[in-house]
Amino acid sequence: MARAAGFDNLSLDLMFALPGQTLETLQQDLEGLLALQPQHLSLYGLTFEPGTALTDRLRRGELAEIDEQGYIDSYLLLNRQLSAAGFEHYEISNFARPGYRCRHNQAYWQRRTCLALGCGGHSFLADGWGERWHVPADLPAYRQKLLSGEPASELLETFDHRTAMAETAYLALRTADGIARSGFKQRFGIFPEKAFSAAFLRHPTKLLRVDDCWRLDLQSWLLYDHLIRSFL
């Protein structure tokens, strides 16, 4: 229907690691997705969030969470199949055909200024070391502020030199481009391996230098949440 309406750039989402999902059923889902010939794909492994109905069902034993090996096998299957289909795995959860990386998401990962309007929106101001603003997710309060002419956004967090370096590093490591050493040095006055010497010593086989960039490989992306703790 989107194609018939004239859209020539489709971005689709797929969840994996679902209760009861096998590699065979995941393969079927992926084939169905590829049949739509999208330009971009975002793939997200299911997580059970506290306080949700899904987590309640998990606790009652009504469904089972996929085990760690099942999650890994699913992630690697998606990488293999999409790479073979001509997609670039350019960020932990994102694949794109050449020239179709998501510009919106890249603004987040590169800490570029972005403005979010509306209740619950989050904005980032890149001036200085950076500031993050948000509009509280309270619709009546948001409406009242608009009617009274008050600013709806509130300052959420500010960054200093150290925290800006940390966020720049761990967001860049989400991407296939990684941390550009020269750009980091120009921005912060120090190379990343010097700024985070303990992290680089702790993970010498995970942080890979390719030309002028530091990157994580595919296997290390599976450990991303663990590895970035060294940068915090």
C-alpha distance (Angstrom), angle and dihedral (degrees) to the residues before:
residue distance angle dihedral
M1 . . .
A2 3.82 . .
R3 3.78 90.6 .
A4 3.79 91.4 48.4
A5 3.80 89.2 51.7
G6 3.80 90.1 57.4
F7 3.81 103.6 -98.0
D8 3.79 111.8 144.1
N9 3.81 98.2 177.7
L10 3.80 117.0 62.9
S11 3.80 125.3 -179.8
L12 3.80 115.3 -169.9
D13 3.81 134.0 -173.0
L14 3.79 128.6 -142.1
M15 3.79 129.3 -173.9
F16 3.78 120.1 -149.7
A17 3.82 137.7 179.4
L18 3.79 88.7 57.5
P19 3.82 121.4 165.2
G20 3.78 108.1 -84.9
Q21 3.79 94.0 8.4
T22 3.80 115.8 139.7
L23 3.79 129.3 -166.9
E24 3.79 87.2 -104.6
T25 3.81 94.5 55.1
L26 3.81 90.5 43.2
Q27 3.80 88.6 53.1
Q28 3.80 89.2 52.8
D29 3.80 91.5 50.2
L30 3.80 90.3 49.8
E31 3.80 93.0 49.0
G32 3.80 89.3 51.6
L33 3.77 90.1 50.8
L34 3.81 94.0 48.4
A35 3.79 90.8 49.4
L36 3.82 86.4 67.9
Q37 3.83 88.3 59.8
P38 3.82 97.5 -135.3
Q39 3.79 122.9 -172.0
H40 3.80 93.3 -144.5
L41 3.80 136.9 26.4
S42 3.80 132.0 -167.0
L43 3.81 114.6 -164.1
Y44 3.80 121.1 -166.9
G45 3.78 129.5 -173.6
L46 3.80 112.8 -136.5
T47 3.80 116.7 -105.5
F48 3.78 124.8 -169.9
E49 3.79 108.3 -127.0
P50 3.83 121.1 -155.4
G51 3.77 115.4 -104.1
T52 3.80 96.4 23.2
A53 3.79 128.0 123.3
L54 3.80 89.3 -121.2
T55 3.81 91.7 57.6
D56 3.81 90.0 47.7
R57 3.81 89.4 54.9
L58 3.81 89.7 49.1
R59 3.81 91.3 53.1
R60 3.81 91.2 48.6
G61 3.79 89.9 53.5
E62 3.80 93.8 -116.7
L63 3.80 91.2 128.1
A64 3.80 137.3 13.2
E65 3.78 130.1 -127.7
I66 3.78 116.1 -126.1
D67 3.81 112.0 -106.3
E68 3.79 124.3 -114.7
Q69 3.80 95.0 -99.7
G70 3.78 90.6 49.6
Y71 3.80 89.7 53.0
I72 3.82 91.5 49.5
D73 3.80 93.1 47.5
S74 3.81 90.7 49.8
Y75 3.80 93.1 49.5
L76 3.80 93.1 48.4
L77 3.81 91.3 47.0
L78 3.80 90.5 54.4
N79 3.78 91.3 48.5
R80 3.82 93.2 50.1
Q81 3.78 96.0 45.7
L82 3.79 96.6 44.7
S83 3.79 93.9 44.1
A84 3.80 88.6 52.3
A85 3.81 89.0 49.9
G86 3.80 91.2 57.3
F87 3.79 101.1 -97.2
E88 3.80 123.8 137.9
H89 3.81 114.6 -132.6
Y90 3.80 93.0 -142.3
E91 3.82 100.4 159.5
I92 3.80 134.7 20.4
S93 3.81 93.9 -92.6
N94 3.80 102.3 17.5
F95 3.80 136.7 84.5
A96 3.79 128.0 -179.0
R97 3.75 140.4 178.7
P98 3.83 112.3 -117.6
G99 3.79 110.2 -67.1
Y100 3.81 95.1 13.0
R101 3.80 104.5 93.1
C102 3.80 111.4 142.7
R103 3.81 106.3 -98.0
H104 3.81 91.3 -167.4
N105 3.80 94.8 57.7
Q106 3.79 93.2 40.8
A107 3.80 88.4 60.4
Y108 3.83 87.9 61.1
W109 3.81 95.0 45.9
Q110 3.81 91.6 47.5
R111 3.84 94.0 45.4
R112 3.79 94.3 -121.3
T113 3.79 121.6 162.2
C114 3.80 112.4 -88.5
L115 3.79 131.8 170.9
A116 3.81 122.1 -143.9
L117 3.79 119.2 -166.4
G118 3.77 125.1 -165.0
C119 3.76 139.9 46.0
G120 3.81 110.6 -42.0
G121 3.81 94.0 14.2
H122 3.82 122.1 145.8
S123 3.81 122.8 -151.4
F124 3.79 132.1 -171.6
L125 3.81 127.3 -150.5
A126 3.80 112.1 -160.8
D127 3.82 96.3 -164.5
G128 3.79 113.5 120.3
W129 3.79 109.1 -11.5
G130 3.79 91.9 -28.6
E131 3.80 142.0 -92.3
R132 3.78 130.3 -141.0
W133 3.81 120.7 -149.3
H134 3.78 130.8 -173.4
V135 3.77 141.7 -171.8
P136 3.84 106.7 -132.0
A137 3.80 113.2 -114.7
D138 3.80 93.0 -115.2
L139 3.80 110.0 116.3
P140 3.86 98.8 -168.2
A141 3.82 90.7 48.4
Y142 3.80 90.6 46.8
R143 3.81 90.8 51.6
Q144 3.80 92.1 48.8
K145 3.79 92.6 51.5
L146 3.79 91.3 50.5
L147 3.81 91.4 50.1
S148 3.80 92.6 48.2
G149 3.79 94.3 44.8
E150 3.81 93.3 -118.6
P151 3.82 120.6 144.6
A152 3.79 108.7 -95.0
S153 3.82 95.7 -158.9
E154 3.79 123.6 85.3
L155 3.81 129.2 -164.5
L156 3.80 107.8 -102.4
E157 3.81 103.3 177.9
T158 3.78 141.8 -14.6
F159 3.80 126.6 -150.1
D160 3.77 131.5 -139.0
H161 3.81 126.4 -161.2
R162 3.80 94.2 -81.7
T163 3.80 98.7 44.8
A164 3.82 91.6 44.1
M165 3.81 89.4 53.8
A166 3.80 91.2 48.7
E167 3.80 94.8 50.0
T168 3.81 91.9 44.5
A169 3.81 90.4 52.4
Y170 3.78 100.5 45.7
L171 3.81 94.7 42.4
A172 3.81 90.5 50.1
L173 3.81 90.0 50.8
R174 3.81 88.3 60.7
T175 3.79 87.5 67.6
A176 3.78 134.5 69.2
D177 3.81 89.0 -123.7
G178 3.80 91.4 61.4
I179 3.81 125.4 -174.3
A180 3.80 113.7 -24.8
R181 3.81 103.1 -140.6
S182 3.80 97.0 -155.5
G183 3.79 93.6 45.9
F184 3.80 90.9 48.2
K185 3.81 91.2 49.9
Q186 3.80 91.6 48.6
R187 3.81 91.3 50.1
F188 3.80 100.1 41.9
G189 3.80 105.9 19.0
I190 3.81 94.9 -118.3
F191 3.80 137.2 73.4
P192 3.84 115.0 -108.0
E193 3.81 93.3 -119.0
K194 3.81 88.3 57.9
A195 3.79 95.8 42.7
F196 3.81 91.1 50.7
S197 3.78 101.4 27.1
A198 3.81 93.1 147.3
A199 3.81 91.8 54.8
F200 3.80 92.2 49.2
L201 3.80 91.7 48.3
R202 3.80 91.4 47.8
H203 3.81 94.4 50.8
P204 3.82 106.7 30.4
T205 3.82 93.9 150.9
K206 3.80 96.2 43.3
L207 3.79 100.8 51.6
L208 3.79 105.1 66.6
R209 3.78 125.1 -167.3
V210 3.82 113.4 -141.2
D211 3.80 111.6 179.0
D212 3.82 104.3 -53.4
C213 3.81 96.5 -16.5
W214 3.79 138.0 84.8
R215 3.80 114.0 -141.5
L216 3.78 144.2 171.3
D217 3.79 118.2 -128.9
L218 3.79 125.7 -133.5
Q219 3.81 95.0 -89.4
S220 3.80 90.6 49.5
W221 3.81 91.1 52.6
L222 3.79 86.0 64.6
L223 3.83 86.7 60.5
Y224 3.80 95.1 40.7
D225 3.82 97.8 121.4
H226 3.80 89.4 51.5
L227 3.80 96.8 44.2
I228 3.80 97.8 49.3
R229 3.80 92.0 58.0
S230 3.79 86.0 81.0
F231 3.81 89.2 63.7
L232 3.81 96.8 50.2
